[in-house]
Amino acid sequence: MPHIIIEHSEDLPVLPQVLVEKIHQATFNSGLFELATIKTRAIAYTHYQLGDGKEGFIHIGAHIMQGHTIKQKQQLSEQLLDCLKIYCRESDSLSVNVHDMEHEIYRKC
């Protein structure tokens, strides 16, 4: 379990599959999750509008089960953002948000 969802402009400076692989590995490198439980996917957007001076964007939503500390969530967020910085342009808008999922509500099969 976590679900890592990468939303991005379609004009990435890196192939989307490469970004998925790098973010997937960065999530594992956080030490918070087993590799077999991480699910990473990307969604490209054709239509969007950004602030002045921004060419493209990447936003990562990391959906994790509740129970992690604020420090662990900050560590994950920073690790994912650092990974994005390696593969993206300075003119890209980069962001990460970690979301808690409730054990009582989440279902899968």
MARLOMAR-645200 format. One line per 2 residues: number of its first residue (from 1); for each residue x, y negated, z of N, C-alpha, C, O. Coordinates in pm, 1 decimal. Atoms other than C-alpha are relative to their C-alpha. Example, Ala and Ser with C-alpha at 12.3 -4.5 7.8 and 13.67 -1.06 7.14 Angstrom:
1> 89.0 119.0 0.0 1230.0 450.0 780.0 90.0 -120.0 0.0 193.6 -118.1 66.5 ~ -82.0 119.0 -6.0 1367.0 106.0 714.0 -77.0 -109.0 73.0 -26.1 -219.8 89.9
END
This chain:
1> 85.4 116.9 0.0 0.0 0.0 0.0 87.5 -119.8 0.0 118.6 -136.1 118.0 ~ 59.3 128.7 33.0 73.9 -324.2 -92.6 -40.5 -3.9 -147.0 4.0 76.3 -229.1
3> 32.1 31.8 138.8 -84.3 -455.9 -407.4 67.6 -133.0 -29.6 37.1 -234.5 33.1 ~ -71.7 121.0 39.5 146.3 -708.8 -572.0 -54.5 -41.4 -136.3 -38.6 30.3 -235.1
5> 62.6 47.7 123.0 -34.9 -913.5 -835.3 74.5 -124.5 -46.7 78.9 -226.2 22.6 ~ -76.0 110.2 58.4 173.5 -1137.8 -1058.5 -88.2 -66.4 -105.1 -121.5 -4.9 -206.4
7> 74.1 78.6 97.5 -26.2 -1406.2 -1237.6 100.3 -95.5 -63.9 179.1 -159.1 6.2 ~ -101.4 83.1 64.9 172.8 -1595.1 -1500.2 -48.8 -57.5 -132.0 -141.2 -5.6 -194.6
9> 24.3 54.0 132.5 164.6 -1815.7 -1805.4 58.9 97.5 -101.1 154.5 169.0 -71.0 ~ -42.6 -101.2 96.9 209.1 -1614.6 -2122.2 137.5 -26.6 -59.8 191.4 59.4 -129.5
11> -129.2 36.8 59.4 532.8 -1793.0 -2216.2 116.9 21.5 96.2 204.0 -64.7 107.6 ~ -107.0 -28.0 -95.9 759.4 -1631.7 -1956.3 137.3 3.4 -68.1 148.2 43.0 -184.1
13> -135.3 -10.3 53.8 1137.1 -1659.7 -2005.8 58.7 141.2 17.2 175.1 164.9 -15.1 ~ -40.3 -138.6 -21.2 1155.5 -1288.1 -1917.1 -116.9 88.4 -42.6 -232.7 47.8 -32.3
15> 108.1 -91.0 37.8 960.4 -988.8 -2044.8 -85.0 33.9 121.6 -29.9 61.4 228.2 ~ 85.9 -28.5 -114.7 656.8 -927.3 -1820.9 32.5 133.2 68.8 30.1 140.3 191.7
17> -31.3 -129.0 -62.7 750.7 -560.1 -1765.8 127.9 -8.0 82.8 138.2 56.1 187.3 ~ -123.4 18.3 -77.8 1098.8 -664.3 -1650.9 -32.3 -70.9 130.3 17.7 -32.7 236.1
19> 39.1 72.1 -121.4 943.6 -911.0 -1406.0 -73.1 92.6 96.6 -47.5 89.2 216.9 ~ 71.5 -96.4 -84.1 708.5 -639.9 -1276.9 99.4 91.4 70.5 87.7 114.1 191.0
21> -99.3 -90.4 -59.0 1004.5 -405.7 -1220.6 84.4 -69.3 105.7 110.5 -11.6 211.3 ~ -84.3 73.3 -95.6 1216.8 -671.9 -1045.9 -78.3 -34.5 127.1 -25.2 -22.6 237.5
23> 82.6 34.4 -116.3 931.2 -783.2 -817.3 -35.1 126.2 78.5 -38.9 123.5 201.5 ~ 28.0 -128.1 -65.5 842.8 -419.6 -742.9 119.4 40.2 87.8 102.0 80.6 202.8
25> -120.5 -35.3 -74.8 1203.8 -355.7 -635.9 23.3 -96.4 116.3 63.6 -53.8 224.6 ~ -16.5 98.5 -107.8 1218.9 -678.9 -432.9 -96.8 28.0 114.6 -62.4 9.8 231.3
27> 97.4 -36.5 -103.2 904.4 -570.3 -248.7 52.6 117.1 82.0 44.8 115.8 204.8 ~ -59.2 -114.9 -69.9 1069.2 -238.4 -163.7 120.0 -43.0 84.1 136.8 3.0 197.0
29> -119.4 45.1 -71.2 1391.5 -414.6 -63.5 -32.1 -77.8 127.2 55.3 -97.8 211.6 ~ 39.2 71.1 -123.0 1196.3 -606.9 200.7 8.1 92.0 120.9 17.7 45.2 234.4
31> -5.3 -96.3 -109.7 1206.0 -287.4 407.3 -132.9 20.0 70.7 -139.5 90.7 171.2 ~ 130.8 -8.2 -65.1 837.6 -319.7 492.5 -87.6 112.9 -53.6 -185.2 151.4 10.8
33> 87.9 -95.6 66.0 696.8 -57.4 254.0 80.2 114.9 -60.2 196.8 98.9 -96.5 ~ -60.0 -112.6 70.6 773.3 285.0 113.3 -21.2 -21.6 -149.8 -125.2 -72.4 -191.7
35> 5.4 22.6 144.1 844.5 279.2 -259.5 -125.2 61.3 -63.5 -186.5 1.2 -151.8 ~ 114.3 -70.8 58.5 568.3 529.3 -336.5 -133.5 -69.8 25.3 -232.8 -38.0 -40.1
37> 126.6 65.2 -33.9 304.3 299.6 -183.3 -18.9 -135.3 -68.4 -127.9 -192.2 -62.7 ~ 5.9 133.5 60.7 382.4 -20.6 -375.8 -65.7 8.1 -138.5 -31.5 93.5 -220.4
39> 67.5 8.5 129.9 155.6 -110.8 -667.4 17.3 -142.8 -51.9 -25.9 -238.0 13.0 ~ -30.5 132.8 54.7 265.9 -401.3 -889.8 -58.2 -10.9 -140.1 -45.4 80.9 -221.2
41> 56.9 22.3 132.9 87.2 -547.0 -1190.2 5.8 -148.9 -34.0 20.3 -234.0 53.7 ~ -8.4 138.6 46.6 89.8 -863.1 -1399.2 -118.9 -33.9 -88.4 -169.8 49.7 -163.1
43> 110.0 52.9 81.0 -181.4 -1074.0 -1558.0 49.7 -128.3 -66.2 90.9 -222.0 2.3 ~ -42.1 119.3 74.1 -93.5 -1325.7 -1830.8 -119.9 -90.5 -27.4 -230.3 -43.5 -55.1
45> 103.7 98.5 28.7 -292.9 -1644.9 -1878.5 38.0 -79.2 -123.9 151.8 -123.9 -138.5 ~ -18.8 79.0 120.7 -332.9 -1819.7 -2211.7 -41.4 -144.5 24.6 21.6 -237.2 -26.2
47> 56.2 133.1 -23.6 -535.2 -2116.0 -2086.6 25.7 -42.1 144.4 -18.0 24.3 238.4 ~ -31.2 52.4 -133.1 -407.2 -2321.1 -1792.7 48.4 -144.0 -14.6 82.2 -187.7 -124.6
49> -51.7 136.2 -2.0 -303.9 -2673.1 -1696.7 85.7 -14.1 124.7 46.9 29.5 233.0 ~ -95.4 12.6 -110.4 -6.3 -2760.7 -1477.5 31.7 -145.7 26.7 -4.1 -234.1 -51.0
51> -43.0 135.2 -34.7 136.0 -3064.9 -1305.2 108.1 -50.5 -94.0 163.4 25.2 -173.7 ~ -100.1 63.7 85.7 373.3 -3306.9 -1474.6 134.1 70.9 8.2 180.8 106.2 116.5
53> -133.5 -56.3 6.4 702.0 -3159.5 -1588.7 8.2 150.7 12.6 118.0 206.3 11.5 ~ -0.6 -145.5 -13.4 598.8 -2796.6 -1551.0 -33.8 63.7 -134.4 -129.9 23.9 -200.3
55> 20.3 -66.7 128.4 624.4 -2566.7 -1854.0 -84.7 125.5 13.0 -164.3 155.8 -75.9 ~ 72.1 -124.7 -20.3 483.4 -2244.1 -1712.5 -15.3 24.9 148.8 27.0 -56.1 231.3
57> 18.7 -29.7 -141.8 388.5 -2076.6 -1388.7 6.1 149.6 25.3 -18.5 231.6 -63.1 ~ 11.9 -136.1 -51.3 416.2 -1758.9 -1188.9 -47.3 -11.3 143.9 11.8 -82.5 225.1
59> 50.4 -7.5 -137.4 211.4 -1691.6 -877.8 -9.4 147.4 37.3 -64.2 228.3 -37.5 ~ 9.1 -136.8 -50.2 246.4 -1374.3 -674.8 -94.5 1.9 119.6 -76.6 -72.5 216.1
61> 86.1 -28.6 -113.6 -34.0 -1258.0 -449.9 38.4 137.2 53.6 20.9 238.3 -14.5 ~ -39.4 -126.5 -63.5 95.1 -991.3 -213.1 -108.8 36.7 99.6 -124.0 -28.7 202.7
63> 110.7 -44.0 -84.8 -199.1 -807.3 -59.1 49.5 119.1 81.9 76.1 226.6 28.2 ~ -56.1 -102.0 -88.3 -81.6 -607.8 242.4 -97.6 28.2 113.8 -181.2 -55.3 148.3
65> 85.9 -33.8 -113.5 -252.6 -426.5 527.0 34.6 -86.5 119.4 151.4 -117.3 142.9 ~ -21.2 82.3 -118.1 -297.7 -634.1 839.4 88.8 73.3 99.1 98.8 196.0 95.9
67> -84.5 -60.1 -102.3 -60.6 -575.5 1128.1 145.5 -43.7 -8.3 222.8 -20.0 84.4 ~ -136.4 50.5 11.6 259.1 -733.4 997.8 10.4 -134.7 71.5 -86.5 -210.3 78.5
69> -21.6 126.4 -70.3 408.0 -1022.8 1191.6 14.3 -114.3 -100.0 38.3 -92.3 -218.7 ~ -21.6 119.1 83.0 428.7 -1377.5 1058.4 141.7 2.1 -55.8 162.7 -30.4 -172.7
71> -140.0 -5.2 44.7 806.4 -1332.8 1039.2 16.9 99.4 -115.6 87.6 69.8 -211.8 ~ -7.6 -98.7 108.3 768.2 -1019.5 823.2 -64.4 -53.9 -127.5 -11.9 -33.7 -237.0
73> 67.8 58.2 116.0 523.5 -1199.3 593.6 84.4 -111.4 -62.2 91.6 -123.5 -184.5 ~ -88.4 105.0 50.0 759.2 -1495.9 565.1 118.6 61.4 -74.3 157.4 13.4 -180.8
75> -113.1 -68.6 61.9 1047.6 -1260.4 485.0 -39.8 53.1 -138.2 34.2 35.8 -235.1 ~ 47.9 -52.7 127.6 844.7 -1090.8 210.3 -21.0 -113.3 -99.8 20.8 -103.8 -215.2
77> 27.4 114.6 86.4 732.2 -1424.5 68.4 129.4 -60.3 -53.4 139.9 -88.7 -172.7 ~ -128.5 56.8 40.8 1088.1 -1561.3 61.2 74.0 92.8 -95.6 133.7 47.5 -193.3
79> -69.9 -96.6 84.8 1227.8 -1242.2 -90.8 -59.3 1.2 -141.2 14.2 7.2 -239.7 ~ 64.7 1.7 130.9 972.6 -1248.5 -372.0 26.7 -130.7 -74.1 49.6 -130.2 -195.1
81> -27.7 129.4 62.1 1024.0 -1620.1 -436.0 145.1 -6.4 -48.1 172.3 -58.1 -156.5 ~ -140.8 -2.5 41.3 1402.8 -1571.7 -445.6 17.4 82.0 -127.2 96.0 45.3 -214.6
83> -5.5 -83.3 120.7 1354.0 -1297.4 -704.0 -51.6 -78.5 -120.6 8.8 -74.5 -227.8 ~ 54.1 80.4 110.1 1138.1 -1526.9 -917.8 100.3 -104.2 -48.0 115.0 -125.9 -168.2
85> -94.8 106.3 35.2 1401.5 -1801.0 -908.0 111.2 51.0 -91.1 162.9 -24.2 -173.8 ~ -107.0 -57.7 81.9 1656.4 -1567.0 -1066.8 -41.5 8.4 -146.2 40.3 -14.0 -235.5
87> 44.8 -31.0 135.4 1444.0 -1495.8 -1373.2 -80.6 -110.4 -67.2 -127.6 -92.0 -179.4 ~ 88.7 102.5 54.1 1257.9 -1821.9 -1428.9 71.7 -131.6 -23.4 182.8 -154.0 24.6
89> -52.2 133.6 29.3 1315.6 -2173.0 -1556.3 -26.0 -92.8 118.1 -117.9 -70.7 197.0 ~ 22.9 100.4 -104.3 1348.0 -2469.2 -1323.1 -131.1 -73.5 -22.5 -190.0 -127.4 71.2
91> 123.9 71.6 32.6 1047.8 -2616.3 -1502.7 -124.5 85.9 23.9 -236.1 39.9 -0.6 ~ 115.5 -83.5 -32.3 825.0 -2323.3 -1399.1 -48.9 -30.1 141.1 30.8 -54.7 231.6
93> 60.1 12.0 -132.3 587.0 -2363.2 -1108.4 -5.1 140.5 60.3 -71.0 229.0 5.8 ~ -9.3 -131.1 -62.8 660.5 -2071.1 -873.4 -66.5 -3.5 137.6 -46.4 -97.6 214.4
95> 63.8 -5.4 -131.0 451.0 -1966.5 -574.1 -27.2 144.5 39.9 -41.0 232.8 -44.7 ~ 27.7 -131.8 -57.3 388.6 -1668.6 -345.8 -93.9 -20.0 118.2 -78.0 -113.8 196.4
97> 86.7 1.8 -117.7 110.6 -1601.8 -97.9 -22.7 144.0 44.8 -50.1 232.2 -36.6 ~ 21.5 -132.6 -57.0 78.2 -1303.3 133.2 -137.9 0.8 64.5 -169.8 -85.1 146.6
99> 136.9 -12.1 -48.8 -278.1 -1191.9 208.2 -12.5 126.3 84.6 38.8 231.8 47.2 ~ 29.2 -117.8 -82.0 -387.3 -958.4 487.8 -125.5 69.8 -50.3 -225.3 5.8 -83.5
101> 117.3 -82.2 30.8 -622.7 -674.9 401.9 -39.8 71.8 128.4 46.0 121.4 201.5 ~ 48.1 -61.4 -124.2 -838.6 -536.4 681.5 -18.9 150.0 -16.6 -81.2 195.5 -112.5
103> 12.4 -146.0 0.8 -815.5 -163.9 758.4 -146.1 43.8 -5.6 -180.4 140.8 -73.1 ~ 140.4 -37.6 -10.9 -1187.7 -155.5 835.7 -77.1 -18.4 -130.1 -183.1 41.4 -148.6
105> 72.3 33.7 122.7 -1284.6 -289.9 493.0 60.6 65.6 -122.4 -12.8 108.7 -211.4 ~ -68.6 -52.2 119.9 -1023.7 -163.3 243.7 -34.0 148.0 -20.5 -33.1 227.5 73.5
107> 29.8 -138.7 36.8 -1117.3 157.7 61.9 77.4 37.3 -125.8 102.1 -47.9 -211.1 ~ -61.9 -50.7 122.1 -940.5 370.2 -197.5 -26.3 150.1 -8.4 -63.7 213.3 90.4
109> 11.9 -144.6 15.5 -958.9 720.6 -339.6 96.4 48.6 -104.2 101.9 168.4 -132.2
END
